[in-house]
Amino acid sequence: MTLLWFRDPHAFAKDQVLGLGLEDQEDQPLYDGIDTLTRDQASYLRLLLVGHTDSNEVIRTTKEQFHIYLEAAQQFYVVPENTTLMQ
């Protein structure tokens, strides 16, 4: 599975679940977890997944690793920049 053509991080993560061969009802929590992510969190999940590619740009992960990445993404948040001007 190549990394090209995925601009929506939620769709990218769901495609990775399909790539793992996880299609039964037992794996529905992964899809539900992806759906609850904000766009920033889903983008972070994508970065975690892309960080584990081989030379052919194919992502190599396991179901257990995916769960770890999903939990990490659920804890991720962006701190807003301080816009107060100092004098």
Secondary structure, DSSP 8 states (H G I E B T S, - for coil): --STT---HHHHHHHHHHHTT--SGGGHHHHHHHHHS-HHHHHHHHHHHHTTB-TTS-B---HHHHHHHHHHHHH------------
